[in-house]
Amino acid sequence: MLIQTELCLGCDVCLKACKAEFVGNDFAQSAAQPDTNYGFGPFQTYGYPDTPSTLSPWVVHGQNWMEMAEQTTGTFPTIKVRYTPLPCMQCDSAPCVTASTNNAVFTRPDGIVIIDPAKSVRQPQVVASCPYNRAYWNPSALIPQKCTFCAHLVDAGKTPRCVEACPVAAITFGNLDDANSDISKKIASLKAVPLHPEYGTKPKVYYSGL
């Protein structure tokens, strides 16, 4: 995936499209994404019912598989805001794969990293292992969850919902192994780079305009 931050408007359509696809919908390689709401409730306790918890007035019972990071520079009245969409980085050397047991997290032949919803029950270490903080714990299902690059759509020959929904075509999806693919050419021409290469995880999400 290539994300051109210089084009991103911060409109959150990618996040909303992701939720429209996954909230309440189970797929073969992903359990339904919990809905997001605010209110009184327990802090996240990694889902173990016997874990003590305290009440918080602001609890997000949900997940943002596509997070929108916002960076503001300058001083009033000259302000510049840059938005950076953050999906799962689908790392080639994914710490979540190493942290999981029973092959609960694995990399598909096409490079997409998948958390098996059946095998990953009670494996909160998967969430803690991600240096990008792009994995979430589902306290109801007791499983870790994250962006799947809409693997079920990819398998059907389609593109991820965030790519399809972006109104300014800031997200490109394709085959990084093909030097002649559209995404490979764009990455080369824009000199796009992954986030935090120093982590050594070999992300497959590239950014331009950082």
C-alpha positions as CSV (number, residue, x, y, z in Angstrom):
1,M,0.0,0.0,0.0
2,L,1.1,3.5,-0.8
3,I,-0.3,6.5,1.1
4,Q,0.3,10.0,-0.3
5,T,0.0,12.2,2.7
6,E,0.4,15.3,0.6
7,L,-3.0,14.5,-0.9
8,C,-4.8,13.4,2.3
9,L,-7.6,15.8,3.4
10,G,-8.1,14.2,6.8
11,C,-11.7,13.5,5.9
12,D,-11.8,10.2,7.7
13,V,-13.7,8.5,4.8
14,C,-11.1,5.7,4.8
15,L,-11.8,5.1,8.5
16,K,-15.6,5.2,7.9
17,A,-15.4,2.9,4.9
18,C,-13.4,0.4,7.0
19,K,-16.1,0.5,9.7
20,A,-18.9,0.1,7.2
21,E,-17.2,-3.0,5.9
22,F,-16.2,-4.6,9.2
23,V,-18.4,-3.4,12.1
24,G,-20.8,-6.3,12.8
25,N,-19.6,-8.3,9.9
26,D,-17.7,-11.6,10.2
27,F,-15.4,-12.8,7.4
28,A,-13.4,-15.9,7.0
29,Q,-10.2,-14.3,8.1
30,S,-11.5,-11.6,10.5
31,A,-14.1,-11.5,13.2
32,A,-16.5,-8.5,13.3
33,Q,-15.0,-5.2,14.4
34,P,-16.6,-3.8,17.5
35,D,-18.6,-0.7,17.1
36,T,-17.3,2.6,18.6
37,N,-19.3,4.4,21.3
38,Y,-18.5,6.6,24.3
39,G,-19.9,6.4,27.8
40,F,-19.2,5.0,31.3
41,G,-17.6,1.7,31.5
42,P,-14.5,-0.3,32.5
43,F,-11.1,0.4,31.2
44,Q,-9.8,-2.1,28.8
45,T,-8.6,-5.1,30.8
46,Y,-7.5,-7.4,27.9
47,G,-10.8,-9.2,28.2
48,Y,-10.3,-11.4,31.2
49,P,-13.5,-11.3,33.2
50,D,-11.8,-11.7,36.6
51,T,-9.4,-8.8,36.0
52,P,-10.1,-5.9,38.3
53,S,-11.1,-2.7,36.5
54,T,-12.1,0.8,37.3
55,L,-14.8,3.0,35.7
56,S,-13.9,5.7,33.3
57,P,-16.2,8.4,31.9
58,W,-14.6,8.0,28.5
59,V,-14.3,4.5,27.1
60,V,-14.0,3.7,23.4
61,H,-15.6,0.3,22.9
62,G,-14.3,-0.1,19.4
63,Q,-11.3,-0.1,17.1
64,N,-9.9,2.1,14.3
65,W,-8.2,-0.3,12.0
66,M,-7.4,2.8,9.9
67,E,-6.3,5.5,12.3
68,M,-6.0,9.1,11.3
69,A,-2.9,10.8,12.8
70,E,-2.9,14.6,12.8
71,Q,0.2,16.8,13.0
72,T,-0.1,20.6,13.3
73,T,2.8,22.9,12.7
74,G,3.2,26.7,12.7
75,T,1.6,29.3,14.9
76,F,-1.7,31.1,14.5
77,P,-2.7,32.5,12.1
78,T,-0.3,30.5,9.9
79,I,-1.2,26.9,10.7
80,K,-0.5,23.8,8.6
81,V,-2.1,20.4,9.3
82,R,-0.8,17.2,7.9
83,Y,-2.8,14.0,8.1
84,T,-1.3,10.5,8.1
85,P,-3.6,7.5,7.7
86,L,-2.3,4.5,9.7
87,P,-3.5,1.0,8.7
88,C,-1.7,-2.2,9.8
89,M,1.8,-2.0,8.2
90,Q,1.6,-5.7,7.1
91,C,5.2,-6.2,8.0
92,D,7.4,-8.8,6.3
93,S,9.0,-9.4,9.7
94,A,5.9,-9.0,11.8
95,P,6.4,-9.0,15.6
96,C,2.8,-10.1,16.0
97,V,3.5,-13.3,14.0
98,T,6.5,-14.1,16.3
99,A,4.5,-13.2,19.5
100,S,1.6,-15.5,18.7
101,T,1.3,-19.2,19.5
102,N,-0.4,-22.0,17.6
103,N,0.1,-20.1,14.3
104,A,-2.6,-17.7,15.3
105,V,-1.0,-14.9,13.4
106,F,0.4,-15.7,10.0
107,T,1.5,-14.1,6.7
108,R,-0.4,-15.2,3.6
109,P,1.5,-15.9,0.3
110,D,0.5,-12.5,-1.0
111,G,2.0,-10.8,2.1
112,I,-1.1,-9.9,4.0
113,V,-0.7,-10.6,7.8
114,I,-3.8,-12.3,9.2
115,I,-5.0,-12.9,12.8
116,D,-6.9,-16.1,12.9
117,P,-10.0,-15.3,15.0
118,A,-10.4,-18.9,16.2
119,K,-6.8,-19.6,17.1
120,S,-6.0,-16.2,18.7
121,V,-8.4,-16.4,21.6
122,R,-6.7,-15.2,24.9
123,Q,-3.5,-14.0,23.2
124,P,-3.3,-10.3,24.3
125,Q,0.5,-10.5,23.7
126,V,-0.2,-10.1,20.0
127,V,-1.5,-6.5,20.7
128,A,1.4,-5.6,22.9
129,S,3.9,-6.8,20.3
130,C,3.1,-4.3,17.6
131,P,5.5,-1.3,17.7
132,Y,3.1,0.7,15.5
133,N,0.2,0.2,18.0
134,R,-2.0,-1.0,15.1
135,A,-3.5,-4.0,16.8
136,Y,-6.5,-3.9,19.2
137,W,-7.9,-6.2,21.9
138,N,-11.6,-7.2,21.6
139,P,-12.7,-7.7,25.3
140,S,-15.9,-9.4,24.3
141,A,-14.4,-12.0,21.9
142,L,-11.1,-12.2,23.8
143,I,-9.1,-11.8,20.6
144,P,-6.6,-9.4,19.0
145,Q,-7.8,-7.7,15.9
146,K,-6.4,-5.4,13.2
147,C,-6.6,-4.2,9.6
148,T,-6.6,-7.1,7.1
149,F,-6.2,-5.1,3.9
150,C,-9.7,-6.3,3.3
151,A,-8.3,-9.7,2.5
152,H,-11.8,-11.1,1.6
153,L,-12.1,-8.4,-1.1
154,V,-8.6,-8.9,-2.3
155,D,-9.4,-12.6,-2.7
156,A,-12.4,-11.6,-4.9
157,G,-10.2,-9.5,-7.1
158,K,-11.2,-6.2,-5.6
159,T,-9.3,-3.5,-3.7
160,P,-9.5,-2.6,0.1
161,R,-12.4,-0.4,1.0
162,C,-10.2,2.5,2.1
163,V,-8.6,2.6,-1.4
164,E,-12.0,2.5,-3.1
165,A,-13.5,5.2,-0.9
166,C,-10.7,7.8,-0.8
167,P,-12.1,10.9,-2.6
168,V,-8.6,12.1,-3.6
169,A,-7.0,8.8,-4.6
170,A,-4.4,9.2,-1.8
171,I,-4.2,5.4,-1.3
172,T,-2.8,3.0,-3.9
173,F,-2.9,-0.8,-3.5
174,G,-1.1,-3.3,-5.6
175,N,1.7,-5.8,-6.2
176,L,5.0,-4.6,-4.7
177,D,6.8,-7.6,-6.2
178,D,6.0,-6.3,-9.7
179,A,8.4,-3.5,-10.7
180,N,6.0,-2.5,-13.5
181,S,2.9,-2.3,-11.3
182,D,1.3,1.1,-10.7
183,I,2.2,1.1,-7.0
184,S,5.8,0.2,-7.6
185,K,6.2,3.0,-10.2
186,K,4.6,5.5,-7.8
187,I,6.8,4.5,-4.9
188,A,9.9,4.9,-7.0
189,S,8.9,8.3,-8.5
190,L,7.7,9.7,-5.2
191,K,10.6,8.3,-3.2
192,A,8.1,6.9,-0.8
193,V,9.3,5.3,2.4
194,P,7.9,3.1,5.2
195,L,7.3,4.5,8.7
196,H,10.0,3.8,11.3
197,P,12.3,1.5,9.2
198,E,14.5,1.4,12.3
199,Y,12.0,-1.0,13.8
200,G,13.3,-3.6,11.5
201,T,9.8,-5.0,10.7
202,K,10.0,-4.4,6.9
203,P,6.6,-2.7,6.5
204,K,4.7,-3.1,3.2
205,V,2.9,0.3,3.6
206,Y,4.8,3.2,2.1
207,Y,4.3,6.9,2.5
208,S,5.2,10.0,0.5
209,G,5.1,13.6,1.6
210,L,6.0,12.9,5.2
